[in-house]
Amino acid sequence: MRHLPKVLIVEDEPSIAELITVNLRHNGLSPTWVDDGEKAQKAIDEVLPDVILLDWMLPGQSGVYWARKWRSDPRTKSVPILFLTAKSEEVDKVSGLDAGADDYITKPFSTQELMARIRSVLRRRAPQQAEDAVTIGQLHLDGATHRVTFAGESLKMGPTEFKLLNFLMHHTERVHSRSQLLDKVWGDHVFIEERTVDVHVKRLREALGEAGAMIETVRGVGYRFNNQSN
């Protein structure tokens, strides 16, 4: 039996939730709707979803709180989170991405846009195509086992940060623009802003710790992996 991707909708407005649910079912997905974070946590404890659609403004704790909580939990840290919100200022988008969201969609939105973004995060969650191991200095990445170590110590990072590091370590010294990274790492950036790259680079550097200096910013151009930094 074909696996239908499970989508958890965390949205307190019934009309919006119902519209999303109907459209997801129509497009071959398996949606579950809850109206607050506590119920979402119970649903996740029972069945791990493939994607979480998370409203920013929820009763009780906000969507940002739940995004941070799920990102810090080993069981849910790799589940894509897509924020649904009426907030459209860039500072709000950055806050959402910093909280651990993979993408951000502003209300009102079209069904086509929502489906495109869900498909995009599902593609990003797919297994890495490049399974070759690569070692640069004391930094080692194994694409097959999805593990990264520095000086023999295991490093923890999200799936998008891993994919970004994988690409940069296989294409060292060359400077990559944000749009090029979106093409190569995200695969489809029609609905993803270039600012998203900056947020994930910041998170990657934090995950790398001492090795973070190997990810260089080339002002006005983009980023590169400098294998001379370590």
MDAnalysis code that builds the backbone (N, CA, C; Angstrom):
import MDAnalysis as mda
import numpy as np

u = mda.Universe.empty(690, n_residues=230, atom_resindex=np.repeat(np.arange(230), 3), trajectory=True)
u.add_TopologyAttr("name", ["N", "CA", "C"] * 230)
u.add_TopologyAttr("resid", np.arange(1, 231))
u.add_TopologyAttr("resname", ["MET", "ARG", "HIS", "LEU", "PRO", "LYS", "VAL", "LEU", "ILE", "VAL", "GLU", "ASP", "GLU", "PRO", "SER", "ILE", "ALA", "GLU", "LEU", "ILE", "THR", "VAL", "ASN", "LEU", "ARG", "HIS", "ASN", "GLY", "LEU", "SER", "PRO", "THR", "TRP", "VAL", "ASP", "ASP", "GLY", "GLU", "LYS", "ALA", "GLN", "LYS", "ALA", "ILE", "ASP", "GLU", "VAL", "LEU", "PRO", "ASP", "VAL", "ILE", "LEU", "LEU", "ASP", "TRP", "MET", "LEU", "PRO", "GLY", "GLN", "SER", "GLY", "VAL", "TYR", "TRP", "ALA", "ARG", "LYS", "TRP", "ARG", "SER", "ASP", "PRO", "ARG", "THR", "LYS", "SER", "VAL", "PRO", "ILE", "LEU", "PHE", "LEU", "THR", "ALA", "LYS", "SER", "GLU", "GLU", "VAL", "ASP", "LYS", "VAL", "SER", "GLY", "LEU", "ASP", "ALA", "GLY", "ALA", "ASP", "ASP", "TYR", "ILE", "THR", "LYS", "PRO", "PHE", "SER", "THR", "GLN", "GLU", "LEU", "MET", "ALA", "ARG", "ILE", "ARG", "SER", "VAL", "LEU", "ARG", "ARG", "ARG", "ALA", "PRO", "GLN", "GLN", "ALA", "GLU", "ASP", "ALA", "VAL", "THR", "ILE", "GLY", "GLN", "LEU", "HIS", "LEU", "ASP", "GLY", "ALA", "THR", "HIS", "ARG", "VAL", "THR", "PHE", "ALA", "GLY", "GLU", "SER", "LEU", "LYS", "MET", "GLY", "PRO", "THR", "GLU", "PHE", "LYS", "LEU", "LEU", "ASN", "PHE", "LEU", "MET", "HIS", "HIS", "THR", "GLU", "ARG", "VAL", "HIS", "SER", "ARG", "SER", "GLN", "LEU", "LEU", "ASP", "LYS", "VAL", "TRP", "GLY", "ASP", "HIS", "VAL", "PHE", "ILE", "GLU", "GLU", "ARG", "THR", "VAL", "ASP", "VAL", "HIS", "VAL", "LYS", "ARG", "LEU", "ARG", "GLU", "ALA", "LEU", "GLY", "GLU", "ALA", "GLY", "ALA", "MET", "ILE", "GLU", "THR", "VAL", "ARG", "GLY", "VAL", "GLY", "TYR", "ARG", "PHE", "ASN", "ASN", "GLN", "SER", "ASN"])
u.atoms.positions = np.array([
    [0.853, -1.195, 0.000],
    [0.000, 0.000, 0.000],
    [0.887, 1.242, 0.000],
    [0.566, 2.194, -0.853],
    [1.387, 3.403, -0.982],
    [1.275, 4.271, 0.266],
    [2.424, 4.747, 0.717],
    [2.450, 5.598, 1.909],
    [1.987, 7.002, 1.537],
    [0.968, 7.487, 2.238],
    [0.515, 8.863, 2.046],
    [1.219, 9.738, 3.080],
    [1.946, 10.763, 2.642],
    [2.627, 11.634, 3.602],
    [1.643, 12.200, 4.629],
    [2.012, 12.094, 5.898],
    [1.150, 12.544, 6.992],
    [1.474, 13.998, 7.323],
    [0.436, 14.836, 7.292],
    [0.600, 16.260, 7.568],
    [-0.200, 16.620, 8.815],
    [0.478, 17.144, 9.824],
    [-0.200, 17.605, 11.036],
    [-0.468, 19.097, 10.900],
    [-1.741, 19.468, 10.938],
    [-2.152, 20.874, 10.830],
    [-2.446, 21.391, 12.235],
    [-1.680, 22.393, 12.672],
    [-1.884, 22.994, 13.994],
    [-2.415, 24.405, 13.759],
    [-3.729, 24.556, 13.794],
    [-4.391, 25.799, 13.374],
    [-5.677, 25.957, 14.185],
    [-5.859, 27.130, 14.824],
    [-7.023, 27.314, 15.699],
    [-8.220, 27.940, 15.000],
    [-8.089, 28.275, 13.719],
    [-9.233, 28.800, 12.966],
    [-9.846, 27.671, 12.140],
    [-11.040, 27.175, 12.549],
    [-11.650, 26.012, 11.892],
    [-11.835, 26.174, 10.384],
    [-12.203, 27.369, 9.938],
    [-12.455, 27.557, 8.503],
    [-11.187, 27.357, 7.685],
    [-10.070, 27.887, 8.193],
    [-8.789, 27.724, 7.498],
    [-8.347, 26.267, 7.557],
    [-8.464, 25.666, 8.746],
    [-8.046, 24.273, 8.920],
    [-8.845, 23.338, 8.021],
    [-10.145, 23.575, 7.914],
    [-10.993, 22.714, 7.082],
    [-10.607, 22.836, 5.611],
    [-10.350, 24.065, 5.169],
    [-9.951, 24.292, 3.779],
    [-8.633, 23.575, 3.473],
    [-7.669, 23.700, 4.388],
    [-6.380, 23.038, 4.197],
    [-6.560, 21.521, 4.173],
    [-7.336, 20.996, 5.115],
    [-7.545, 19.552, 5.219],
    [-8.129, 18.980, 3.934],
    [-9.167, 19.627, 3.421],
    [-9.821, 19.157, 2.195],
    [-8.842, 19.145, 1.032],
    [-8.059, 20.220, 0.916],
    [-7.128, 20.315, -0.209],
    [-5.975, 19.315, -0.098],
    [-5.514, 19.074, 1.129],
    [-4.441, 18.092, 1.292],
    [-4.935, 16.694, 0.913],
    [-6.135, 16.347, 1.353],
    [-6.691, 15.036, 0.997],
    [-6.853, 14.917, -0.520],
    [-7.316, 15.977, -1.140],
    [-7.523, 15.987, -2.592],
    [-6.206, 15.796, -3.334],
    [-5.104, 16.233, -2.713],
    [-3.787, 16.130, -3.351],
    [-2.978, 14.923, -2.884],
    [-3.672, 13.953, -2.280],
    [-3.012, 12.691, -1.956],
    [-2.203, 12.675, -0.679],
    [-2.508, 13.588, 0.248],
    [-1.832, 13.607, 1.538],
    [-2.798, 13.164, 2.634],
    [-2.247, 12.835, 3.793],
    [-3.062, 12.370, 4.911],
    [-3.002, 13.389, 6.046],
    [-4.001, 14.316, 6.121],
    [-3.943, 15.372, 7.122],
    [-4.601, 14.992, 8.448],
    [-4.055, 15.562, 9.530],
    [-4.661, 15.492, 10.859],
    [-4.707, 16.910, 11.393],
    [-5.869, 17.318, 11.928],
    [-6.010, 18.691, 12.394],
    [-6.167, 18.741, 13.903],
    [-5.413, 19.633, 14.549],
    [-5.587, 19.961, 15.967],
    [-5.574, 21.477, 16.090],
    [-6.152, 21.990, 17.186],
    [-6.289, 23.449, 17.277],
    [-5.401, 24.111, 18.327],
    [-4.492, 23.353, 18.954],
    [-3.516, 23.996, 19.833],
    [-2.278, 23.110, 19.966],
    [-1.242, 23.666, 20.592],
    [0.031, 22.964, 20.684],
    [-0.002, 21.723, 21.552],
    [-0.787, 21.756, 22.627],
    [-0.864, 20.590, 23.512],
    [-1.438, 19.388, 22.775],
    [-2.501, 19.627, 22.006],
    [-3.098, 18.544, 21.219],
    [-2.141, 18.085, 20.127],
    [-1.384, 19.027, 19.591],
    [-0.395, 18.672, 18.568],
    [0.655, 17.741, 19.159],
    [1.099, 18.050, 20.384],
    [2.101, 17.213, 21.035],
    [1.574, 15.792, 21.246],
    [0.310, 15.678, 21.651],
    [-0.291, 14.354, 21.843],
    [-0.351, 13.586, 20.527],
    [-0.729, 14.298, 19.449],
    [-0.803, 13.659, 18.126],
    [0.571, 13.182, 17.671],
    [1.597, 14.000, 17.930],
    [2.970, 13.645, 17.549],
    [3.462, 12.452, 18.364],
    [3.081, 12.409, 19.651],
    [3.477, 11.288, 20.504],
    [2.908, 9.969, 19.985],
    [1.720, 10.051, 19.371],
    [1.071, 8.845, 18.844],
    [1.617, 8.458, 17.477],
    [1.686, 9.425, 16.578],
    [2.152, 9.175, 15.209],
    [3.033, 10.338, 14.753],
    [4.251, 10.040, 14.348],
    [5.162, 11.091, 13.884],
    [4.763, 11.529, 12.476],
    [4.446, 12.819, 12.283],
    [4.045, 13.281, 10.946],
    [5.243, 13.451, 10.018],
    [4.961, 13.569, 8.723],
    [6.015, 13.844, 7.743],
    [6.255, 15.342, 7.603],
    [5.211, 16.143, 7.879],
    [5.294, 17.605, 7.806],
    [4.364, 18.177, 8.882],
    [4.773, 19.301, 9.474],
    [3.910, 20.021, 10.407],
    [3.604, 21.399, 9.828],
    [2.307, 21.706, 9.659],
    [1.859, 23.051, 9.289],
    [1.474, 23.731, 10.592],
    [2.208, 24.759, 10.981],
    [2.092, 25.324, 12.321],
    [1.688, 26.790, 12.282],
    [0.518, 27.090, 12.858],
    [0.077, 28.475, 12.954],
    [0.925, 29.219, 13.981],
    [1.259, 30.461, 13.686],
    [2.086, 31.259, 14.594],
    [1.320, 31.596, 15.871],
    [0.088, 32.110, 15.704],
    [-0.723, 32.549, 16.846],
    [-1.667, 31.426, 17.263],
    [-1.382, 30.821, 18.413],
    [-2.192, 29.713, 18.915],
    [-2.658, 30.023, 20.341],
    [-3.745, 29.389, 20.784],
    [-4.131, 29.530, 22.199],
    [-3.019, 28.971, 23.078],
    [-2.759, 29.615, 24.201],
    [-1.683, 29.147, 25.067],
    [-0.330, 29.539, 24.487],
    [0.581, 28.563, 24.390],
    [1.918, 28.835, 23.853],
    [1.857, 29.082, 22.347],
    [2.713, 29.983, 21.860],
    [2.718, 30.330, 20.435],
    [3.350, 29.235, 19.584],
    [3.168, 29.353, 18.297],
    [3.777, 28.409, 17.371],
    [5.292, 28.413, 17.465],
    [5.880, 29.596, 17.745],
    [7.329, 29.695, 17.871],
    [7.816, 28.822, 19.036],
    [7.073, 28.841, 20.143],
    [7.429, 28.011, 21.300],
    [7.454, 26.539, 20.903],
    [6.411, 26.095, 20.211],
    [6.326, 24.678, 19.839],
    [7.377, 24.302, 18.815],
    [7.673, 25.215, 17.891],
    [8.718, 24.929, 16.895],
    [10.060, 24.697, 17.595],
    [10.388, 25.561, 18.548],
    [11.651, 25.404, 19.282],
    [11.655, 24.095, 20.080],
    [10.529, 23.780, 20.694],
    [10.426, 22.554, 21.489],
    [10.649, 21.323, 20.613],
    [9.982, 21.274, 19.456],
    [10.096, 20.106, 18.577],
    [11.481, 20.020, 17.938],
    [12.115, 21.150, 17.691],
    [13.458, 21.128, 17.133],
    [14.487, 20.613, 18.152],
    [14.191, 20.788, 19.440],
    [15.133, 20.349, 20.479],
    [14.917, 18.894, 20.877],
    [13.858, 18.274, 20.366],
    [13.547, 16.877, 20.685],
    [14.113, 15.980, 19.588],
    [14.993, 15.030, 19.927],
    [15.601, 14.160, 18.912],
    [14.576, 13.464, 18.023],
    [13.397, 13.152, 18.569],
    [12.388, 12.430, 17.782],
    [11.770, 13.310, 16.695],
    [11.634, 14.594, 16.974],
    [10.945, 15.484, 16.026],
    [11.867, 16.489, 15.345],
    [13.165, 16.465, 15.658],
    [14.060, 17.517, 15.166],
    [14.161, 17.564, 13.646],
    [13.927, 16.425, 12.972],
    [14.082, 16.407, 11.515],
    [12.749, 16.516, 10.772],
    [11.639, 16.669, 11.507],
    [10.338, 16.804, 10.837],
    [10.212, 18.221, 10.289],
    [9.968, 18.388, 8.984],
    [9.834, 19.744, 8.434],
    [8.678, 20.501, 9.075],
    [8.908, 21.770, 9.396],
    [7.881, 22.646, 9.965],
    [7.673, 23.819, 9.027],
    [6.424, 24.052, 8.660],
    [6.076, 25.158, 7.774],
    [5.134, 26.078, 8.544],
    [5.578, 27.300, 8.813],
    [4.756, 28.253, 9.560],
    [3.638, 28.811, 8.682],
    [2.437, 28.883, 9.259],
    [1.304, 29.564, 8.646],
    [1.011, 30.787, 9.504],
    [1.053, 31.975, 8.929],
    [0.880, 33.162, 9.765],
    [0.444, 34.380, 8.975],
    [-0.188, 35.304, 9.686],
    [-0.570, 36.573, 9.081],
    [0.573, 37.581, 9.152],
    [1.621, 37.238, 9.907],
    [2.775, 38.141, 10.041],
    [3.613, 38.093, 8.761],
    [3.910, 39.249, 8.196],
    [4.615, 39.262, 6.912],
    [5.898, 40.078, 6.924],
    [6.209, 40.727, 8.053],
    [7.446, 41.502, 8.117],
    [8.663, 40.572, 8.098],
    [9.765, 41.051, 7.526],
    [10.963, 40.213, 7.415],
    [11.463, 39.773, 8.778],
    [11.370, 40.659, 9.782],
    [11.855, 40.299, 11.121],
    [11.058, 39.110, 11.667],
    [9.756, 39.043, 11.331],
    [8.937, 37.925, 11.777],
    [9.332, 36.646, 11.047],
    [9.608, 36.771, 9.761],
    [10.028, 35.600, 8.982],
    [11.329, 35.039, 9.523],
    [12.267, 35.922, 9.831],
    [13.555, 35.478, 10.364],
    [13.365, 34.818, 11.726],
    [12.464, 35.392, 12.543],
    [12.183, 34.801, 13.855],
    [11.635, 33.390, 13.705],
    [10.752, 33.211, 12.723],
    [10.183, 31.888, 12.475],
    [11.231, 30.896, 12.020],
    [12.100, 31.329, 11.140],
    [13.161, 30.453, 10.646],
    [14.163, 30.146, 11.747],
    [14.467, 31.146, 12.558],
    [15.394, 30.932, 13.677],
    [14.823, 29.954, 14.695],
    [13.499, 29.924, 14.804],
    [12.857, 28.995, 15.744],
    [12.934, 27.556, 15.248],
    [13.334, 27.386, 13.991],
    [13.499, 26.036, 13.467],
    [12.600, 25.691, 12.305],
    [11.791, 26.663, 11.847],
    [10.913, 26.385, 10.712],
    [11.729, 26.191, 9.435],
    [11.234, 25.324, 8.550],
    [11.896, 25.097, 7.268],
    [11.390, 26.066, 6.209],
    [10.173, 26.560, 6.400],
    [9.601, 27.494, 5.436],
    [8.515, 28.304, 6.144],
    [7.941, 29.240, 5.397],
    [7.085, 30.258, 5.987],
    [6.085, 30.674, 4.928],
    [4.808, 30.615, 5.225],
    [3.803, 31.031, 4.253],
    [2.832, 31.998, 4.914],
    [2.608, 33.139, 4.255],
    [1.805, 34.214, 4.821],
    [0.350, 34.101, 4.380],
    [-0.558, 34.223, 5.351],
    [-1.989, 34.245, 5.048],
    [-2.362, 35.605, 4.458],
    [-3.308, 35.660, 3.504],
    [-3.938, 34.498, 2.850],
    [-3.011, 33.901, 1.798],
    [-3.145, 32.606, 1.563],
    [-2.299, 31.941, 0.579],
    [-3.163, 31.074, -0.320],
    [-2.644, 30.779, -1.507],
    [-3.378, 29.928, -2.441],
    [-3.082, 28.460, -2.158],
    [-4.008, 27.608, -2.551],
    [-3.806, 26.165, -2.388],
    [-2.583, 25.708, -3.168],
    [-2.403, 26.264, -4.370],
    [-1.266, 25.869, -5.206],
    [0.058, 26.209, -4.527],
    [0.123, 27.382, -3.899],
    [1.353, 27.782, -3.224],
    [1.617, 26.873, -2.026],
    [0.572, 26.592, -1.250],
    [0.732, 25.723, -0.089],
    [1.223, 24.341, -0.502],
    [0.620, 23.765, -1.541],
    [1.013, 22.429, -1.992],
    [2.455, 22.426, -2.501],
    [2.837, 23.493, -3.223],
    [4.205, 23.574, -3.748],
    [5.216, 23.605, -2.604],
    [4.895, 24.331, -1.547],
    [5.819, 24.425, -0.409],
    [5.888, 23.110, 0.354],
    [4.762, 22.442, 0.503],
    [4.767, 21.143, 1.188],
    [5.596, 20.144, 0.386],
    [5.396, 20.101, -0.922],
    [6.177, 19.179, -1.768],
    [7.662, 19.500, -1.674],
    [7.979, 20.800, -1.596],
    [9.379, 21.214, -1.526],
    [10.045, 20.709, -0.248],
    [9.368, 20.881, 0.918],
    [9.994, 20.409, 2.163],
    [10.042, 18.889, 2.218],
    [9.079, 18.212, 1.577],
    [9.122, 16.749, 1.520],
    [10.301, 16.287, 0.670],
    [10.574, 16.985, -0.436],
    [11.725, 16.645, -1.267],
    [13.019, 16.848, -0.499],
    [13.070, 17.934, 0.285],
    [14.277, 18.218, 1.056],
    [14.518, 17.153, 2.117],
    [13.449, 16.516, 2.568],
    [13.594, 15.497, 3.605],
    [14.014, 14.152, 3.019],
    [13.931, 14.033, 1.692],
    [14.282, 12.768, 1.045],
    [15.751, 12.445, 1.290],
    [16.134, 11.157, 1.185],
    [17.524, 10.766, 1.429],
    [18.495, 11.515, 0.534],
    [19.670, 11.768, 1.048],
    [20.705, 12.456, 0.280],
    [21.083, 11.649, -0.961],
    [21.243, 12.345, -2.066],
    [21.696, 11.675, -3.278],
    [23.205, 11.425, -3.215],
    [23.947, 12.393, -2.657],
    [25.391, 12.240, -2.549],
    [25.718, 11.511, -1.254],
    [26.046, 10.216, -1.365],
    [26.314, 9.434, -0.168],
    [27.810, 9.249, 0.072],
    [28.635, 9.923, -0.710],
    [30.075, 9.814, -0.527],
    [30.490, 10.465, 0.783],
    [31.435, 9.842, 1.462],
    [32.020, 10.451, 2.654],
    [33.082, 11.449, 2.211],
    [33.232, 12.524, 2.988],
    [34.239, 13.521, 2.661],
    [34.880, 13.992, 3.966],
    [36.202, 14.146, 3.956],
    [36.937, 14.620, 5.126],
    [37.797, 15.809, 4.729],
    [37.656, 16.895, 5.476],
    [38.475, 18.087, 5.248],
    [39.011, 18.515, 6.610],
    [40.329, 18.452, 6.771],
    [40.913, 18.732, 8.069],
    [40.387, 17.744, 9.093],
    [39.859, 18.248, 10.186],
    [39.301, 17.387, 11.233],
    [37.801, 17.196, 11.092],
    [37.233, 17.755, 10.022],
    [35.790, 17.664, 9.803],
    [35.480, 16.507, 8.853],
    [34.600, 15.607, 9.279],
    [34.245, 14.432, 8.484],
    [32.737, 14.339, 8.345],
    [32.266, 14.161, 7.107],
    [30.838, 14.002, 6.825],
    [30.630, 12.691, 6.092],
    [29.670, 11.908, 6.554],
    [29.316, 10.637, 5.914],
    [27.878, 10.728, 5.420],
    [27.727, 10.827, 4.089],
    [26.399, 10.977, 3.512],
    [25.512, 9.763, 3.703],
    [26.115, 8.571, 3.769],
    [25.327, 7.341, 3.893],
    [24.700, 7.206, 5.278],
    [25.454, 7.575, 6.311],
    [24.948, 7.430, 7.683],
    [24.405, 8.738, 8.255],
    [24.544, 9.827, 7.479],
    [24.049, 11.141, 7.915],
    [24.732, 11.603, 9.191],
    [26.046, 11.360, 9.302],
    [26.782, 11.744, 10.494],
    [27.882, 12.734, 10.155],
    [28.096, 13.658, 11.079],
    [29.173, 14.642, 10.943],
    [29.983, 14.619, 12.234],
    [31.306, 14.575, 12.102],
    [32.173, 14.633, 13.281],
    [33.250, 15.683, 13.066],
    [33.690, 16.292, 14.167],
    [34.810, 17.234, 14.129],
    [35.751, 16.853, 15.256],
    [37.009, 16.600, 14.903],
    [38.025, 16.156, 15.864],
    [37.541, 14.937, 16.646],
    [36.813, 14.078, 15.947],
    [36.340, 12.839, 16.549],
    [35.051, 12.967, 17.337],
    [34.562, 14.206, 17.534],
    [33.328, 14.422, 18.287],
    [32.147, 14.544, 17.335],
    [31.048, 13.854, 17.667],
    [29.845, 13.892, 16.841],
    [29.151, 15.241, 16.950],
    [28.711, 15.775, 15.821],
    [28.000, 17.052, 15.783],
    [26.534, 16.818, 15.427],
    [25.649, 17.560, 16.058],
    [24.217, 17.432, 15.775],
    [23.771, 18.626, 14.946],
    [23.011, 18.345, 13.877],
    [22.462, 19.410, 13.046],
    [21.209, 18.924, 12.346],
    [20.396, 19.860, 11.903],
    [19.158, 19.535, 11.217],
    [19.414, 19.028, 9.803],
    [18.388, 18.452, 9.161],
    [18.559, 17.873, 7.823],
    [18.946, 18.887, 6.753],
    [18.415, 20.104, 6.842],
    [18.764, 21.117, 5.847],
    [20.210, 21.568, 6.023],
    [20.647, 21.730, 7.280],
    [22.027, 22.113, 7.537],
    [22.987, 21.014, 7.063],
    [22.591, 19.748, 7.265],
    [23.432, 18.641, 6.801],
    [23.576, 18.677, 5.281],
    [22.468, 18.889, 4.606],
    [22.496, 18.907, 3.142],
    [23.336, 20.079, 2.623],
    [23.221, 21.220, 3.293],
    [24.017, 22.395, 2.925],
    [25.498, 22.122, 3.120],
    [25.857, 21.539, 4.264],
    [27.262, 21.212, 4.530],
    [27.780, 20.186, 3.528],
    [26.958, 19.190, 3.231],
    [27.327, 18.152, 2.260],
    [27.706, 18.779, 0.917],
    [26.871, 19.695, 0.456],
    [27.143, 20.346, -0.832],
    [28.418, 21.180, -0.769],
    [28.554, 21.998, 0.287],
    [29.716, 22.882, 0.388],
    [31.019, 22.092, 0.501],
    [31.002, 20.983, 1.255],
    [32.228, 20.197, 1.417],
    [32.607, 19.459, 0.136],
    [31.634, 19.189, -0.716],
    [31.936, 18.547, -1.997],
    [32.285, 19.560, -3.084],
    [32.140, 20.855, -2.771],
    [32.433, 21.913, -3.753],
    [33.204, 23.025, -3.043],
    [34.399, 22.683, -2.540],
    [35.183, 23.632, -1.746],
    [35.805, 24.729, -2.594],
    [36.135, 25.835, -1.914],
    [36.840, 26.988, -2.468],
    [35.984, 27.844, -3.406],
    [35.098, 27.229, -4.164],
    [34.264, 28.027, -5.062],
    [33.224, 28.821, -4.272],
    [32.978, 30.066, -4.680],
    [31.965, 30.902, -4.030],
    [30.603, 30.593, -4.651],
    [29.603, 30.354, -3.804],
    [28.258, 30.027, -4.270],
    [27.301, 31.138, -3.841],
    [26.560, 31.683, -4.801],
    [25.569, 32.703, -4.467],
    [24.391, 32.054, -3.745],
    [23.575, 32.859, -3.100],
    [22.400, 32.334, -2.409],
    [21.474, 31.612, -3.383],
    [21.280, 32.189, -4.563],
    [20.382, 31.552, -5.539],
    [20.948, 30.215, -6.011],
    [22.273, 30.124, -6.162],
    [22.891, 28.855, -6.556],
    [22.710, 27.801, -5.462],
    [22.866, 28.221, -4.202],
    [22.679, 27.276, -3.098],
    [21.231, 26.808, -3.028],
    [20.292, 27.709, -3.276],
    [18.884, 27.303, -3.291],
    [18.636, 26.262, -4.375],
    [19.227, 26.481, -5.543],
    [19.076, 25.522, -6.645],
    [19.672, 24.167, -6.290],
    [20.891, 24.176, -5.750],
    [21.635, 22.934, -5.534],
    [21.237, 22.195, -4.256],
    [20.887, 22.941, -3.213],
    [20.597, 22.330, -1.917],
    [19.106, 22.123, -1.704],
    [18.319, 23.155, -2.002],
    [16.867, 23.036, -1.809],
    [16.204, 22.357, -3.000],
    [16.771, 22.533, -4.178],
    [16.245, 21.858, -5.361],
    [15.183, 22.634, -6.106],
    [14.324, 23.343, -5.379],
    [13.256, 24.107, -6.028],
    [13.020, 25.339, -5.170],
    [13.454, 26.504, -5.657],
    [13.356, 27.696, -4.823],
    [12.329, 28.695, -5.324],
    [11.335, 28.220, -6.074],
    [10.324, 29.134, -6.606],
    [9.659, 29.922, -5.480],
    [9.401, 29.250, -4.345],
    [8.680, 29.896, -3.256],
    [9.548, 30.181, -2.036],
    [10.861, 29.988, -2.179],
    [11.740, 30.165, -1.027],
    [12.609, 31.399, -1.212],
    [12.649, 32.261, -0.206],
    [13.409, 33.501, -0.299],
    [14.897, 33.258, -0.052],
    [15.729, 34.081, -0.686],
    [17.172, 33.929, -0.527],
    [17.608, 34.159, 0.916],
    [16.848, 34.956, 1.673],
    [17.171, 35.214, 3.080],
    [17.193, 33.902, 3.877],
    [16.438, 32.914, 3.421],
    [16.399, 31.618, 4.094],
    [17.792, 31.004, 4.162],
    [18.593, 31.196, 3.108],
    [19.943, 30.636, 3.074],
    [20.774, 31.188, 4.228],
    [20.673, 32.499, 4.482],
    [21.448, 33.118, 5.556],
    [21.111, 32.496, 6.911],
    [19.830, 32.248, 7.133],
    [19.402, 31.665, 8.403],
    [19.984, 30.267, 8.579],
    [19.946, 29.457, 7.508],
    [20.459, 28.089, 7.610],
    [21.985, 28.073, 7.712],
    [22.669, 29.021, 7.080],
    [24.127, 29.114, 7.227],
    [24.466, 29.452, 8.679],
    [23.703, 30.370, 9.281],
    [23.919, 30.734, 10.679],
    [23.747, 29.503, 11.575],
    [22.686, 28.731, 11.325],
    [22.441, 27.535, 12.126],
    [23.520, 26.476, 11.895],
    [24.011, 26.386, 10.658],
    [25.071, 25.434, 10.349],
    [26.350, 25.797, 11.094],
    [26.710, 27.077, 11.082],
    [27.918, 27.509, 11.796],
    [27.803, 27.204, 13.291],
    [26.618, 27.450, 13.855],
    [26.424, 27.162, 15.277],
    [26.595, 25.672, 15.555],
    [26.073, 24.834, 14.652],
    [26.178, 23.387, 14.835],
    [27.626, 22.916, 14.702],
    [28.397, 23.593, 13.845],
    [29.792, 23.198, 13.620],
    [30.723, 23.632, 14.748],
    [30.310, 24.624, 15.527],
    [31.163, 25.084, 16.628],
    [32.484, 25.642, 16.123],
    [33.584, 25.066, 16.577],
    [34.916, 25.551, 16.178],
    [35.126, 25.481, 14.675],
    [34.497, 24.530, 14.022],
    [34.666, 24.376, 12.570],
    [33.810, 25.360, 11.776],
    [32.979, 26.144, 12.473],
    [32.091, 27.081, 11.782],
    [32.823, 28.103, 10.939],
    [34.080, 28.403, 11.307],
    [34.869, 29.388, 10.551],
    [35.185, 28.911, 9.142],
    [35.009, 27.612, 8.894],
    [35.279, 27.073, 7.554],
    [34.218, 27.512, 6.546],
    [33.055, 27.956, 7.044],
    [32.008, 28.487, 6.164],
    [32.220, 29.984, 6.070],
    [32.738, 30.445, 4.960],
    [33.079, 31.855, 4.786],
    [31.975, 32.630, 4.095],
    [31.757, 33.856, 4.564],
    [30.865, 34.789, 3.877],
    [31.703, 35.640, 2.930],
    [31.332, 35.664, 1.675],
    [31.999, 36.531, 0.699],
    [31.037, 37.685, 0.428],
    [31.326, 38.801, 1.034],
    [30.394, 39.935, 1.023],
    [29.935, 40.307, -0.391],
    [28.629, 40.416, -0.542],
    [28.062, 40.808, -1.819],
    [27.967, 39.690, -2.836],
    [28.492, 38.518, -2.484],
    [28.478, 37.403, -3.436],
    [27.733, 36.195, -2.880],
    [28.213, 35.645, -1.760],
    [27.566, 34.460, -1.212],
    [28.440, 33.774, -0.171],
    [28.558, 32.460, -0.287],
    [29.296, 31.672, 0.707],
    [30.228, 30.673, 0.022],
    [31.266, 30.279, 0.764],
    [32.134, 29.221, 0.281],
    [32.686, 28.450, 1.468],
    [33.112, 27.224, 1.182],
    [33.766, 26.398, 2.185],
    [35.261, 26.546, 1.995],
    [35.926, 27.077, 3.006],
    [37.368, 27.320, 2.932],
    [38.098, 26.201, 3.671],
    [38.704, 25.308, 2.924],
    [39.369, 24.176, 3.563],
    [40.727, 24.545, 4.154],
    [41.072, 25.839, 4.109],
    [42.309, 26.304, 4.735],
    [42.050, 26.908, 6.114],
    [40.744, 26.985, 6.504],
    [40.404, 27.665, 7.759],
    [40.675, 26.821, 8.971],
    [40.914, 25.545, 8.743],
    [41.160, 24.667, 9.889],
    [42.484, 23.954, 9.738],
])
